[in-house]
Amino acid sequence: MNYSGIRKKETKAASEQFIEDLGYKVDIRYNLKLDCDVSQPGMLTRKLSDFLSSHWKILGGRRLRFYVANARQFYDLGLNVEYYWKVRNVGAEAKRRNCERGQIKRGDKTHEEPTSFNGNHYVECYAVVDDVVVARGRIDVPIDVVKGM
């Protein structure tokens, strides 16, 4: 099993999956850039990349819309891409709630999630062409339902 996606101080979640273990070959040829719109009704939508560059954390009660920011490259190359998403909740609260997750699911070039509890979570996306992972991207999702900025 390949644990290259796990951070040094992090352990594998019970239900966590790794793309290599699902029968896909991995031949990274392209960059996959992820970003995310952070929104709440009645508030301005901001980019997760803005939060990360400012070292802010996201408050609870927000909607997160993750997307492949450079998906156009695959279209321009004429590639028929399938996208797979992995949401990994990290931290004591994720363990206590039994919500560490980490399953890989087929999706589109966007994926939505709510902010529910504290932790330095992350989301990964894989671009697959003909059962080969040709790009992978990852974005950190720091959530603090009380403090935020």
QUIHU-V928134 format. One record per residue. RES is the residue in one letter. OMEGA is omega in whole degrees, 0 to 359 (none if undefined). NEAR is the number of other ideal C-beta (glycine too) atoms within 10 Angstrom. Layout:
res & omega & near
RES & OMEGA & NEAR
RES & OMEGA & NEAR
//
This chain:
res & omega & near
M & 182 & 8
N & 181 & 10
Y & 184 & 12
S & 180 & 7
G & 183 & 18
I & 176 & 16
R & 185 & 12
K & 184 & 4
K & 187 & 6
E & 176 & 16
T & 180 & 12
K & 175 & 15
A & 183 & 19
A & 183 & 10
S & 185 & 11
E & 178 & 20
Q & 176 & 17
F & 187 & 19
I & 180 & 19
E & 183 & 15
D & 181 & 11
L & 175 & 13
G & 179 & 7
Y & 171 & 16
K & 179 & 12
V & 177 & 15
D & 185 & 10
I & 181 & 13
R & 186 & 12
Y & 175 & 17
N & 176 & 11
L & 183 & 23
K & 178 & 16
L & 168 & 22
D & 187 & 17
C & 171 & 25
D & 179 & 16
V & 184 & 22
S & 174 & 14
Q & 180 & 15
P & 178 & 7
G & 181 & 5
M & 175 & 11
L & 175 & 7
T & 178 & 11
R & 178 & 17
K & 175 & 13
L & 178 & 22
S & 176 & 15
D & 177 & 11
F & 183 & 20
L & 181 & 17
S & 178 & 9
S & 181 & 9
H & 176 & 8
W & 173 & 17
K & 183 & 19
I & 177 & 23
L & 175 & 17
G & 177 & 15
G & 179 & 12
R & 173 & 21
R & 179 & 15
L & 177 & 21
R & 180 & 15
F & 178 & 24
Y & 175 & 18
V & 187 & 23
A & 181 & 16
N & 181 & 16
A & 182 & 19
R & 181 & 10
Q & 181 & 16
F & 177 & 20
Y & 181 & 11
D & 179 & 8
L & 180 & 12
G & 181 & 6
L & 176 & 15
N & 188 & 9
V & 168 & 20
E & 181 & 13
Y & 177 & 21
Y & 185 & 20
W & 175 & 21
K & 176 & 22
V & 183 & 20
R & 176 & 24
N & 186 & 23
V & 173 & 25
G & 184 & 16
A & 181 & 10
E & 177 & 15
A & 178 & 21
K & 182 & 15
R & 181 & 9
R & 184 & 12
N & 183 & 10
C & 180 & 15
E & 177 & 21
R & 181 & 18
G & 177 & 21
Q & 178 & 12
I & 184 & 19
K & 177 & 11
R & 180 & 10
G & 180 & 14
D & 179 & 11
K & 173 & 17
T & 178 & 15
H & 182 & 21
E & 180 & 12
E & 170 & 18
P & 170 & 10
T & 186 & 21
S & 184 & 17
F & 184 & 18
N & 173 & 20
G & 175 & 22
N & 184 & 17
H & 173 & 24
Y & 178 & 20
V & 175 & 20
E & 175 & 21
C & 180 & 25
Y & 174 & 24
A & 184 & 26
V & 176 & 21
V & 180 & 17
D & 178 & 10
D & 176 & 10
V & 176 & 13
V & 183 & 20
V & 177 & 20
A & 175 & 24
R & 179 & 20
G & 181 & 19
R & 176 & 14
I & 178 & 19
D & 181 & 14
V & 181 & 24
P & 183 & 18
I & 171 & 23
D & 188 & 17
V & 181 & 17
V & 190 & 8
K & 183 & 9
G & 182 & 15
M & none & 10
//
